[in-house]
Amino acid sequence: MELYESLFIIRPSVSDEETKTLIEKMKGVADKTGAQFIKAENLGKKKLAYEVRRERKGTYAYFYFKAPNNTVGELERAYRLEDNIIKFLTVHHEKPLVERRPLEVSAQESDGGRI
């Protein structure tokens, strides 16, 4: 089992209910191949950095999961077949992601001093 991170962008014209259904469908594709989801999120609608398939905005969905290596091929095949998904990216991780922790403020900085 390898660690993967996958992000895909859904057309903004798709309703919220259809978006949920589409995310669950993609999650189901990965589940069938033996994926274990650590995190699955709908990140909401955001402005794209550049126009993709004549769209300027998109709904971002994010998966972080452990899976056998054949899962990525099946998942990306499903992304390509779905017309409402305009862009996707899947990345293999060597080590687990580390959660960010808040920066600690040093005593000098809190007193208004500079380092």
N, C-alpha and C positions, 0 to 999 in steps of 0.2 A: 504494500500500500504506500503510495506516494502522496505528498501534499501538493494541492493545486489551488489556484485562485483564478476565478473566472468572472469577467465583467462583460455585460452585454447591454446594448442600448435599444430601447423599444420606441417606435414611432410615437410622437406626442399626441397624435389624433386618436389613439387607442384609449378607450374608457378605463377607469380605475378597476372596474370589475374584470374586464378582459385582460388587463395587465396582470392582476393577481392570478388569473387562470393560466396565462402564458408562463409566468414564473413557476407556478406549480407543475405545469407540463414539462418544463425544462428540468426541474428538480426530479421529476419522475423518470425522465430519460436517464439521468445519472444514477438514480436509485436502482434501476433495473440492472445496471452493470456492477453493482456492489459498492457504490460510493457511500461514505459516511460523512454527513454534513456537520461541520463545526459551526459555520455561520452562513446564513442566507438572509439577505436584506434587500428591500426596495429602497433605493437611495433618493427616489423622487425625480421630478422634472428639473432639468438643468439646461442652460444654454451650452451649445456645442462650441468648440474652439473654431471649427470651420464647418461649412455646409457638407452634409453627408446625405446622398440620395434626395436632394432638394429639401432637406429638413435642417432647421437652424436650432431646434431644441430636441430633447429626447428624455425618456425616462430610463434611469440607470438602475440596473439590478446587479447584485454582487453575490457570488458564492465563494466560500472557502471550505474545502473538503479534502478528505483522504479517499483515495480510490486507486484501483489497479490502472495500469497505463492504457488499457483499451477504452476507458471511460471518456478520455478527452476526444478521441476520434468520433465516438458516438454523439457526444454532446455538441461538438462543432458541426457535425453533419446535421443535427436537428436545428441548430442556429441558422445554417444556410438554407434549409428547407422552409423556414418560417419567414413569410413576407414582412411581418411587423417588426422583425429584428433587423436594424440597419447597420450595426457594427458590433463586433465582439473581440475579446482578447482573453486567452487562457495562458497562465504562467505556471511553470513547475517550480516549486520551492525545495531547496536542499534542507533547510532547517525551518522549524515552526516560526511563525511571525511572533514578535514580542510586542505586547501591548505597550503603548506609550504611557509614560508616567509623567505627572506634572513636574516642571522644573522647580528646583528648590531655590529660594532666594537667599543669597548669602547675607550675613550680618552687615557688611559694608554697603551693599546695595539697598537694604531696607532703611539704612540711616541716611540715604541720599548721597553717599560717597561713591566715587568711581573706582573702578579696579585698575 
